[in-house]
Each structure stands twice: as C-alpha cells, then as structure tokens.
Amino acid sequence: MSIVLIVEDSENSAAMLEIAFLGIPGLDVRTAPSAAEALRILDGGSGVVGAMVTDLNMPRIDGYELIRRVRADKRLSGMPIIVVSADTDPATPQRIAALGVEAYFPKPFSPALVRRKLEQLLDG
C-alpha cells in the first residue's frame, strides 16, 4: 500500500485532491494542514509515503522550505513531489523545478489532471 501525502492549508483544495486520489487502487491518502505536520508524518515512518502533493503558500513553513527539507533527507530525496499552488509569481515554475519537483499545477487546477500525473509518477 503506497501513501500519498497532501499538504494543503485550504480544506477545499485538500478535499478536492483527496476525492480525486481515493479512486487510485492500492493508494492510501493522508492529509496535513501544514508543512510542520507533513514533516511529522514523514519523520514518523507511518508507512511509506510514495508521493507528496503540496501547496506553496502556507503559514510558518512554506512549501519551498518543505520541499527543500524533503530533498535534503536521504530517505525521502527520491520521493515524487507535485506542487499545486495559487502562486502567481512568474518565477515560481523555475524556482520549484530547481528544487527537483516533478510537476506543477497552478490553481484553479483540474483534480483529474493532478491524479493522472500522480498515477504516472507512482507507476514509475
């Protein structure tokens, strides 16, 4: 059973993603309302998190910092990361690509497209 971790402080966005992912066979969906909570889940070794879908604009620890910490952790460095964000900065796609993110979806996003990308990443 693979786990996808959704890191999103907007309950609406998190729920839309969760509903989109629930139909993927053999996938367990966990959500974290903050990067700090996501790091706790990732550190806690609660099953193997196979992929992470994260927002960028979150309180305290933002998505950029979360991605940096995940990429710096030897156990997690190869985990696929998808970013879903309302960030309108034109430099955002380059910034997150430089951090090694596999995909970027600007909000408003299509849950079906995010799901398709997640399935591709999980299938390797």
C-alpha positions, -999 to 999 in steps of 0.1 A, spaced: 0 0 0 15 33 -11 7 65 6 2 100 -10 6 129 14 -15 160 6 0 191 22 -26 219 19 -39 245 43 -71 251 22 -96 225 32 -114 228 -1 -83 221 -22 -73 193 1 -107 177 -2 -108 180 -40 -74 163 -42 -83 136 -17 -115 128 -36 -96 126 -69 -69 103 -54 -92 79 -35 -101 61 -67 -65 50 -73 -62 13 -64 -37 5 -37 -32 41 -26 -38 54 9 -44 92 12 -31 112 41 -36 150 45 -16 175 65 -29 211 70 7 224 74 43 217 64 52 211 101 25 184 103 37 169 70 73 167 83 60 150 114 42 124 93 72 119 70 95 116 101 71 93 119 77 64 95 39 58 94 41 36 63 59 45 32 49 78 17 52 72 -20 45 108 -32 37 142 -19 13 169 -33 19 203 -17 8 239 -17 35 266 -16 18 294 4 13 281 39 18 296 74 51 293 92 69 268 70 61 274 33 61 248 5 95 258 -7 111 250 27 91 218 30 104 207 -5 140 216 5 138 196 37 123 166 19 150 167 -8 177 170 18 165 139 36 183 108 22 153 86 29 129 109 11 150 125 -15 137 104 -44 100 108 -35 80 124 -63 66 159 -54 37 176 -72 31 213 -64 -5 227 -66 -4 265 -59 -22 298 -64 12 315 -65 11 339 -94 49 348 -94 61 341 -130 94 327 -115 76 300 -95 78 272 -121 116 277 -124 120 280 -86 103 247 -79 119 230 -109 153 239 -94 142 221 -62 135 189 -82 97 190 -82 82 166 -108 51 186 -117 34 220 -111 -3 227 -114 -15 264 -109 -48 269 -91 -75 266 -101 -64 231 -110 -80 201 -126 -81 173 -100 -83 147 -129 -50 160 -144 -32 160 -110 -45 124 -105 -32 113 -139 2 128 -132 3 112 -97 -5 78 -113 23 82 -138 48 91 -111 37 62 -88 39 37 -118 74 49 -124 
